[in-house]
Each structure stands twice: as C-alpha cells, then as structure tokens.
Amino acid sequence: MQNFVSLNLGDYLTISSLIGIALLICVTAVFKRRYLSSISDIPGPPLASVSRLWQIITLIKGDSINEFYNLHRKHGAFVRVAPNEVSVSHPEAPRKLLLAPLPKVSPHPVCLSV
C-alpha cells in the first residue's frame, strides 16, 4: 500500500500561477522602491534602496561605521542606506532639517477622544 499524492494539470497551473504572481509582486516592489521612491535620486548601495538586508549584513559584519564613512566619502553628504532612510553627514544638515517648516496636519480623530 503506497500512498502517492496525485496532482493533475490544474494543480500545476495553480501552483505556477501563484509563483508567477508572487514573483510579479516582488519585482513590482523592487522597481517601486528603487525607481519611484521620493528619495530614489539619492545615491547609495543598490541593495540598500530595495531592502534593509544591506543594513543587516553590515551590522552583522560589525563594520557599519567604516562602511558609512566610506559611502559618504564616495557619494557625498547624503547617502541612501535603506528604502526609506538617508544618512546625512553635512555639518549644517541637522540644523536645517530640524528648523525646516513642516506642513501641519490635522490630528487624527482617535487622538482627540479621551
């Protein structure tokens, strides 16, 4: 008595279509993060623009300070180090960023209820 799992052609099409959809979602996310982000024009490692994996690898190696220093020497004062994170090394940048007028938004209705 051998138990075999039998798959018909419909099962293979379903599995392959799910894999195809998953790949399409991944490729779309990478494209969006790399080229359509509001910080896509800021230079940095290519892997850092699509994933935090670059930061994790750098932290595991224990060389993040030197890596950031080398990136700033190569790319300048602004370096993209994650899909939504920029490292800034310009001496006037913190003051300009913190004193910049930011648009006010109305508070969320949940925050008003006590």
Secondary structure, 3 states (H helix, E strand, C coil): CCCCCCCCHHHHHHHHHHHHHHHHHHHHHHHHHHHCCCCCCCCCCCHHHCCCHHHHHHHHHCCHHHHHHHHHHHHCCEEEEECCEEEECCCCHHHHHHHCCCCCCCCCHHHHCC
